[in-house]
Amino acid sequence: MTQQEDAKRSVGHAAAALVEDGMSLGLGTGSTTAFAIEALGRRVRDEGLVIRGVPTSFAAERLAREAGVPLASLDEIGLDTLPTSRPPLDLALDGADEVGPELGLIKGRGAAHVREKVVASLAARFVVLVDASKEVERLGTKMPVPVEVLPFAEPAVARALRGLGAEPELRMGERKDGPVVTDQGLWILDARFTGIDDPGGLGAAIDAIPGVLGHGLFVGLATDVLVGGGDEQVRHVVRSRERA
């Protein structure tokens, strides 16, 4: 493994150690979260850990099944029977492409950010797993903001994103002709900014564009970030989050 892969593995194992018996979990998508899912599968086999996970993508679902992690849908979690004051999920685990100083995030290189945001919003704790290369002083300095759009609306959304100061680019498939297609059957516009001063305001502006299903700016959702470094060291950053 490379040093970066070692850091991801350490973070994944640290995240799996946070999980307690009886928890309902959100299972994110990506290479770092994959280590956490594999570690959870080992705990299920070796310790008899009783959990259920809600996957955020087909890829996460497939990996969890292979690892032996019991799965559930949002319907099976019973959202309609739970009191609104109680978060349906105890913990959500996921990666990020950028982490800002206030634990704001850019996510979506795996094109699963819309489902990931739904799951993160339902969790009492949203724990983000990254290596140190993902930390930035200002969001948008390294990675674009993925925006999931209706194919019909792509030209109009791209025009609106340019009006917000972005350079949008339709994400194309690497081993297929044509654009990347999400689990919802939609397309991704990668909106590149030179830096984002007001992530919350920008996120609201993108949400208001007709034809947009969702975007990869996560503001006020992350409660914890686990940062992997060298020598299997993991730094734990915590931020409080108030719920309505």
C-alpha positions in Angstrom: 0.0 0.0 0.0 1.0 3.6 -0.6 1.3 6.0 2.3 -2.1 7.5 1.3 -3.7 4.1 1.2 -2.3 3.3 4.7 -3.8 6.6 6.0 -7.2 5.7 4.5 -7.1 2.2 6.0 -6.2 3.6 9.4 -9.1 6.1 9.3 -11.5 3.4 8.1 -10.6 1.1 11.0 -10.9 4.0 13.5 -14.4 4.8 12.1 -15.5 1.1 12.5 -14.3 1.2 16.1 -16.9 4.0 16.8 -19.8 1.7 16.0 -21.6 0.1 18.9 -23.9 -2.9 19.1 -27.5 -2.2 17.9 -26.6 0.9 15.8 -28.3 1.9 12.5 -25.7 3.3 10.2 -25.3 5.3 7.0 -22.7 3.7 4.7 -21.0 6.1 2.3 -19.3 5.7 -1.0 -15.6 5.8 -1.8 -12.2 4.3 -1.2 -11.8 5.4 2.4 -15.3 4.4 3.5 -14.6 1.0 1.8 -12.0 0.3 4.5 -14.6 1.1 7.2 -17.2 -1.2 5.6 -14.7 -4.1 5.4 -13.7 -3.5 9.0 -17.4 -3.5 10.1 -17.9 -6.8 8.2 -15.0 -8.4 10.3 -16.6 -7.1 13.5 -19.9 -8.7 12.5 -18.2 -12.0 11.9 -15.7 -12.0 14.7 -17.6 -10.2 17.5 -21.2 -10.9 16.6 -21.8 -7.1 16.2 -25.5 -6.4 15.5 -25.9 -3.5 13.2 -27.8 -2.5 10.0 -26.5 -0.2 7.3 -28.2 2.1 4.8 -26.0 2.2 1.7 -25.8 5.5 -0.3 -25.1 3.9 -3.6 -25.1 0.7 -5.6 -21.3 0.4 -5.1 -21.7 0.8 -1.3 -24.5 -1.8 -1.2 -22.5 -4.3 -3.2 -19.4 -3.8 -1.0 -21.4 -4.1 2.2 -23.0 -7.4 1.0 -19.6 -8.8 0.2 -18.3 -7.8 3.6 -21.3 -9.3 5.4 -22.8 -6.1 6.8 -26.6 -6.4 7.2 -28.4 -3.8 5.2 -31.7 -1.9 5.4 -33.6 0.6 3.3 -34.9 3.9 4.6 -38.4 2.3 4.5 -37.1 -0.5 6.7 -35.6 1.9 9.2 -39.2 3.1 9.8 -38.9 6.8 9.3 -42.7 7.3 9.5 -43.0 5.7 12.9 -40.1 7.5 14.6 -40.5 10.7 16.6 -39.2 13.7 14.7 -37.0 14.6 17.6 -35.0 11.4 17.2 -32.5 11.0 14.4 -33.3 7.7 12.6 -29.6 6.8 12.1 -27.1 6.7 15.0 -24.1 7.3 12.8 -23.2 8.0 9.1 -19.8 7.2 7.8 -18.5 8.8 4.6 -15.5 10.3 2.8 -15.0 13.8 1.3 -13.0 15.4 -1.5 -12.4 18.6 0.5 -12.8 19.5 4.2 -12.8 23.2 5.2 -11.9 24.8 8.5 -15.5 24.8 9.8 -16.0 21.1 8.6 -17.8 22.2 5.5 -17.3 19.7 2.7 -17.2 19.1 -1.0 -18.3 15.6 -1.9 -19.3 13.8 -5.1 -16.4 12.4 -7.0 -18.2 9.1 -6.8 -21.4 10.8 -8.1 -23.4 9.6 -5.0 -23.5 13.0 -3.1 -27.3 13.5 -3.3 -28.0 10.2 -1.6 -25.1 10.8 0.8 -26.6 14.1 1.8 -30.0 12.5 2.5 -28.4 9.9 4.7 -26.1 12.3 6.5 -29.0 14.6 7.4 -30.7 11.6 9.1 -27.8 10.8 11.4 -27.2 11.8 14.9 -23.5 11.9 14.0 -22.0 12.3 10.6 -18.4 11.1 10.7 -16.2 12.1 7.7 -13.2 9.9 6.8 -10.3 11.5 5.0 -6.5 11.5 4.6 -4.6 14.8 5.3 -4.5 15.7 1.6 -8.2 16.5 1.7 -7.9 19.4 4.2 -8.1 22.9 2.7 -8.2 26.4 4.2 -10.9 27.4 1.7 -13.4 25.2 0.0 -13.3 25.0 -3.8 -9.5 25.6 -4.1 -8.7 22.0 -5.2 -12.0 20.3 -6.3 -15.0 21.4 -8.3 -18.5 21.3 -6.8 -20.5 18.4 -8.4 -24.0 19.3 -9.5 -26.5 16.6 -10.4 -28.8 17.8 -13.2 -31.6 16.6 -15.4 -30.1 15.8 -18.8 -32.7 18.1 -20.5 -31.7 21.0 -18.3 -27.9 20.7 -18.6 -27.4 23.7 -20.9 -29.6 25.9 -18.8 -28.0 24.8 -15.5 -24.5 25.3 -16.9 -25.4 28.9 -17.9 -26.8 29.6 -14.4 -23.6 28.2 -12.8 -21.5 30.5 -15.0 -23.6 33.4 -13.6 -22.5 32.3 -10.1 -18.8 32.5 -11.1 -18.2 28.8 -12.0 -16.6 27.1 -15.0 -18.9 24.1 -15.4 -17.9 20.9 -17.2 -20.0 17.9 -18.0 -18.5 14.8 -16.4 -17.7 12.2 -19.0 -17.4 8.4 -18.5 -13.8 7.0 -18.4 -14.6 3.6 -19.9 -17.7 4.5 -21.9 -18.8 7.0 -24.5 -21.0 9.8 -23.1 -21.5 11.4 -19.7 -21.4 9.8 -16.3 -24.9 8.7 -15.3 -25.8 8.7 -11.6 -27.9 6.1 -9.8 -30.8 8.4 -10.4 -30.2 8.4 -14.1 -29.0 12.0 -14.2 -25.8 13.8 -15.3 -23.1 15.6 -13.3 -21.8 19.1 -14.0 -18.5 19.7 -12.2 -18.6 23.4 -11.3 -15.1 24.8 -10.7 -14.7 27.9 -8.6 -11.5 29.8 -7.7 -12.5 29.4 -4.0 -15.8 29.7 -2.1 -16.2 32.4 0.4 -19.8 31.6 1.4 -20.5 27.8 1.0 -23.9 28.1 2.6 -25.0 30.9 0.3 -23.6 29.3 -2.8 -25.3 26.0 -1.9 -28.7 27.7 -1.6 -28.2 29.5 -4.9 -27.4 26.2 -6.7 -30.3 24.5 -5.1 -32.6 27.2 -6.5 -31.6 26.6 -10.1 -34.4 24.7 -12.0 -33.2 21.3 -13.2 -30.8 20.7 -10.3 -31.4 17.7 -8.1 -28.6 18.4 -5.7 -24.9 19.4 -5.3 -21.8 18.4 -3.4 -21.5 21.3 -0.9 -22.2 19.9 2.6 -22.6 22.7 5.1 -23.4 22.2 8.8 -23.7 18.4 8.5 -20.4 17.0 9.6 -20.1 16.5 13.3 -16.7 14.6 13.3 -13.8 14.3 10.9 -11.2 11.5 11.2 -8.0 12.6 9.5 -5.4 9.9 8.7 -1.7 10.7 8.6 1.6 8.8 8.7 2.4 5.9 11.1 -1.3 5.0 11.3 -2.0 8.1 13.3 -5.6 9.4 13.2 -6.6 12.9 14.3 -10.2 13.3 15.5 -11.8 16.7 14.9 -15.2 17.3 16.5 -17.8 20.0 15.8 -21.1 20.4 17.6 -24.3 20.4 15.5 -27.7 21.8 16.6 -30.8 20.1 15.3 -34.1 21.9 14.6 
